[in-house]
């Protein structure tokens, strides 16, 4: 369990929460694990097998403290919210910002800037770990140019163009980072993926998008109304906005690790008559096992200056975004790879 940004994250299984005076007590069996003053909290997020006493639920609703439940793997289940929490006001603000290009651009520039900066950071890490590579050096230089341009984008369409150029440059040297024989990458292909590398990238992005959907729902934001990605029926636009920060440092690094350590092999993919390439059932199971293990790894959050499990990163960023929209923070601090 961890308290960040006035939000209490309960990740330990078989725990029980109840009220004791003006505090929230967390127990596991007969053991008292922690105790927090309720007045310091705005949200409680429970992951997996976590029980909450009915009396505490009523108290949280009265105090305007949000209570959200997720599966152990992070899928959103339900959010309990009292009448005085201002969730309607938060969503109204979100919709107003989404309908105002200038305000949307202010947030989108930060998210895309973080995506490009993170892409460059992972390339620079590869260069440090594996020695100089002219193609990677050239790509890192192109990303530095794109990052400078993104800071001065004057419209969402120009920002999308800059992001597209950066993504094209980034993936132009992606094959240089694939070090397992037989895994060939000739560019990003999405619908459908036509090679094992693209299949893994698409699956990883999809999994993290769902993490972002759950995180946004957990703080009361609408994951289907974004600032950069346009609204479409069934498209979680705000979750896709948030995903941009996590592509290079989370998804791509995981995919490359699985390939280069030969934890996934060519036999873990199936080729369909349509030309699409998918993970087999065993391959998907292997991926998900490592995905969950990676979520438990701790990292230092550059803004919060605290160590958190990687799996809580979307929840922290969703909370920061909600606080910015409420006016509690002047700007939204995106996640940057260190």
C-alpha positions in Angstrom: 0.0 0.0 0.0 1.2 3.5 -0.7 -0.1 7.0 -0.2 0.6 9.4 -3.1 -1.1 12.7 -3.9 -3.7 12.3 -1.2 -4.6 8.9 -2.8 -4.2 5.7 -0.9 -3.3 2.6 -3.1 -4.1 -0.8 -1.6 -2.3 -3.5 -3.5 -1.7 -6.1 -0.8 -4.1 -9.0 -1.2 -6.5 -10.2 1.5 -6.6 -6.9 3.3 -9.5 -5.3 5.2 -10.2 -1.6 5.6 -12.3 -0.2 8.4 -12.8 3.1 10.3 -11.4 3.9 13.6 -12.3 7.4 14.9 -11.2 9.7 12.1 -8.7 7.3 10.6 -8.7 4.4 8.2 -7.1 1.2 9.4 -5.7 -1.5 7.1 -5.5 -5.0 8.4 -4.5 -8.4 7.1 -6.0 -11.1 9.3 -5.2 -10.0 12.9 -2.2 -7.9 11.8 -2.6 -4.1 11.7 -0.6 -3.0 8.6 -1.2 0.8 8.6 -3.4 3.6 9.7 -4.0 6.9 7.9 -6.0 10.0 8.9 -9.0 10.2 6.6 -8.9 14.0 6.3 -5.7 13.7 4.4 -7.3 11.6 1.6 -9.3 12.3 -1.5 -9.3 8.8 -3.1 -8.8 5.2 -2.1 -7.9 2.7 -4.9 -8.2 -1.0 -4.1 -6.6 -3.7 -6.3 -7.7 -7.3 -6.1 -9.0 -9.1 -2.9 -9.5 -6.0 -0.7 -12.5 -5.7 1.6 -14.0 -2.5 3.0 -16.4 -2.3 5.9 -19.9 -0.9 5.1 -19.5 1.6 7.8 -16.3 2.9 6.3 -18.0 3.0 2.8 -20.7 5.2 4.2 -18.2 7.5 6.0 -16.2 7.9 2.8 -19.3 8.9 0.8 -20.2 11.4 3.5 -16.7 12.9 3.4 -16.5 13.0 -0.3 -13.6 10.5 -0.5 -13.7 8.4 -3.7 -13.4 4.6 -3.4 -12.5 2.6 -6.5 -12.1 -1.1 -7.0 -10.0 -2.8 -9.6 -9.0 -6.4 -10.4 -5.6 -7.5 -9.2 -4.4 -6.9 -12.7 -5.7 -3.3 -12.9 -9.0 -3.6 -14.7 -11.5 -1.1 -13.4 -14.6 -2.6 -11.7 -16.5 0.2 -9.9 -16.2 3.6 -8.3 -18.1 4.7 -5.3 -18.6 8.4 -5.0 -20.4 10.6 -2.6 -22.6 13.5 -3.7 -20.2 16.3 -2.8 -17.0 15.3 -4.6 -17.4 17.4 -7.7 -16.9 14.6 -10.2 -19.5 16.3 -12.4 -17.6 19.5 -12.2 -14.4 17.7 -13.1 -15.9 16.1 -16.2 -17.5 19.4 -17.2 -14.1 21.0 -17.1 -12.6 18.1 -19.1 -15.3 18.5 -21.8 -14.7 22.3 -21.9 -11.0 21.8 -22.3 -11.5 19.2 -25.0 -13.7 21.6 -26.9 -11.2 24.4 -26.7 -8.2 23.8 -29.0 -5.9 26.2 -27.2 -6.5 24.6 -23.9 -6.3 21.1 -25.4 -3.0 22.0 -27.1 -1.5 23.1 -23.8 -2.0 19.6 -22.4 -1.3 17.7 -25.6 2.0 19.5 -26.2 3.2 18.2 -22.8 2.1 14.6 -23.5 3.7 14.5 -27.0 6.8 16.3 -25.7 7.1 13.5 -23.1 6.6 10.8 -25.7 9.4 12.2 -27.9 11.7 12.8 -25.0 11.1 9.3 -23.7 11.8 7.8 -27.1 15.1 9.7 -27.3 15.9 8.7 -23.7 15.6 4.9 -24.4 17.7 5.3 -27.5 20.4 7.0 -25.5 20.2 4.2 -22.9 20.7 1.6 -25.7 23.7 3.6 -27.0 25.3 3.6 -23.5 24.6 -0.1 -23.0 25.6 -1.4 -26.5 28.1 1.1 -27.9 27.7 3.7 -30.6 25.5 3.0 -33.5 25.3 5.6 -36.3 21.6 4.9 -37.1 20.6 5.2 -33.5 22.6 8.4 -33.1 21.0 9.9 -36.2 17.6 9.0 -34.9 18.3 10.5 -31.5 19.3 13.8 -33.2 16.1 13.8 -35.3 14.0 13.2 -32.1 15.8 16.2 -30.4 14.7 18.3 -33.4 11.1 17.0 -33.1 11.1 17.7 -29.4 12.1 21.4 -30.0 9.4 21.7 -32.7 6.7 20.2 -30.5 7.1 22.9 -27.8 6.2 25.5 -30.4 3.3 23.7 -32.2 0.5 26.2 -32.8 -2.3 23.8 -33.5 -3.3 20.2 -32.8 -2.9 19.3 -36.4 0.7 20.6 -36.5 1.4 18.8 -33.3 0.1 15.6 -34.8 2.3 16.1 -37.8 5.4 16.6 -35.6 4.5 13.5 -33.6 4.1 11.5 -36.8 7.5 12.6 -38.0 9.1 11.7 -34.7 7.4 8.2 -34.7 8.6 7.6 -38.3 12.2 8.5 -37.3 12.0 6.4 -34.1 10.7 3.2 -35.9 13.2 3.7 -38.8 16.0 2.4 -36.5 13.9 0.0 -34.4 15.3 -3.0 -36.1 18.8 -2.0 -34.8 17.6 -2.7 -31.3 16.2 -6.2 -32.2 18.9 -8.7 -31.5 17.2 -12.1 -31.8 17.5 -13.9 -35.2 14.3 -14.2 -37.2 12.6 -11.2 -35.7 12.5 -8.7 -38.6 10.9 -5.3 -38.4 10.5 -3.1 -41.5 8.2 -0.4 -40.1 5.1 0.0 -38.0 2.1 -2.0 -39.3 -1.0 -1.8 -37.1 -4.3 -3.1 -38.5 -3.5 -6.0 -38.7 0.1 -6.5 -37.6 1.9 -8.6 -40.2 5.0 -9.7 -38.3 5.8 -10.8 -34.8 7.4 -7.5 -33.7 4.4 -5.5 -34.7 2.1 -8.1 -33.2 3.9 -7.6 -29.8 3.9 -3.8 -30.1 0.2 -3.7 -30.8 -0.6 -6.1 -28.0 1.6 -4.2 -25.5 0.0 -0.8 -26.5 -3.5 -2.4 -26.1 -2.8 -3.7 -22.7 -1.4 -0.4 -21.4 -4.3 1.5 -23.0 -6.7 -0.6 -20.8 -4.5 0.3 -17.8 -5.0 4.0 -18.7 -8.8 3.6 -19.2 -9.0 2.1 -15.7 -6.8 4.8 -14.2 -8.8 7.6 -15.7 -12.1 6.0 -14.6 -10.7 5.6 -11.1 -10.2 9.4 -10.7 -13.5 10.3 -12.3 -12.3 11.4 -15.8 -14.0 10.3 -19.0 -11.5 8.1 -20.9 -13.4 8.6 -24.1 -12.9 12.4 -24.4 -9.3 13.3 -25.2 -7.3 16.4 -25.9 -5.1 15.1 -28.8 -6.9 12.1 -30.3 -10.2 12.9 -31.9 -13.5 11.5 -30.5 -14.8 8.4 -32.2 -17.5 5.9 -31.0 -15.9 3.4 -28.7 -12.4 5.0 -28.9 -10.8 5.8 -25.5 -9.3 9.0 -26.7 -8.0 10.3 -23.4 -6.5 6.9 -22.6 -4.7 7.0 -25.9 -3.5 10.5 -25.1 -2.1 9.2 -21.8 -0.6 6.1 -23.5 1.8 8.3 -25.5 3.9 8.9 -22.4 4.3 5.1 -21.8 5.0 3.8 -25.3 8.8 3.9 -25.5 9.7 3.5 -21.8 7.2 0.8 -20.9 5.7 -1.0 -23.9 8.7 -0.9 -26.3 11.3 -1.8 -23.7 9.2 -4.8 -22.6 8.8 -6.0 -26.2 12.5 -5.7 -26.9 13.4 -7.5 -23.6 11.1 -10.4 -24.4 12.5 -10.7 -27.9 16.2 -10.2 -27.1 16.2 -12.5 -24.1 14.4 -15.1 -26.2 11.6 -15.3 -23.7 9.3 -15.2 -26.7 10.3 -17.1 -29.9 8.9 -17.4 -33.4 6.9 -20.5 -32.4 4.9 -18.3 -30.1 3.2 -16.6 -33.1 0.6 -17.8 -35.6 0.2 -16.5 -39.2 -3.4 -16.2 -40.4 -4.7 -16.5 -43.9 -5.4 -12.7 -43.9 -1.7 -12.0 -43.4 -2.2 -11.0 -39.8 0.3 -12.3 -37.2 -1.0 -13.1 -33.6 0.4 -14.5 -30.4 -0.5 -18.1 -29.8 -2.3 -18.9 -26.5 1.0 -19.9 -24.9 2.7 -16.9 -26.3 0.0 -14.6 -24.9 0.3 -16.3 -21.5 4.1 -15.7 -21.5 3.6 -12.1 -22.5 1.0 -11.5 -19.8 3.2 -13.2 -17.1 6.1 -10.8 -17.9 3.8 -7.8 -18.2 2.5 -8.4 -14.7 6.0 -8.9 -13.4 7.1 -5.7 -15.0 4.2 -3.8 -13.4 5.5 -4.8 -10.0 9.0 -3.3 -10.6 9.6 -0.1 -8.8 10.8 3.2 -10.3 11.4 6.7 -9.0 8.7 9.0 -10.2 10.4 12.2 -11.5 7.7 14.6 -10.3 6.6 12.9 -7.0 10.2 12.0 -6.1 9.0 8.7 -4.6 9.4 5.1 -5.7 6.2 3.5 -7.1 5.4 0.2 -8.8 5.3 0.7 -12.6 1.7 -0.6 -12.6 0.6 2.4 -10.5 2.1 4.9 -13.0 -1.1 5.4 -15.1 -3.0 6.0 -11.8 -0.5 8.6 -10.7 -0.6 10.4 -14.1 -4.4 10.3 -14.1 -4.5 11.8 -10.7 -2.0 14.5 -11.7 -4.1 15.2 -14.8 -7.3 15.5 -12.7 -5.6 17.9 -10.3 -4.5 20.1 -13.2 -8.0 20.2 -14.7 -9.4 21.1 -11.3 -7.0 24.0 -11.1 -4.9 22.6 -8.2 -1.8 22.5 -10.4 -0.8 25.1 -13.0 0.4 22.6 -15.5 0.2 18.8 -16.0 3.6 17.1 -15.3 3.9 14.1 -17.8 6.0 11.1 -17.0 9.6 11.3 -18.2 12.0 8.4 -18.5 15.1 8.8 -16.3 
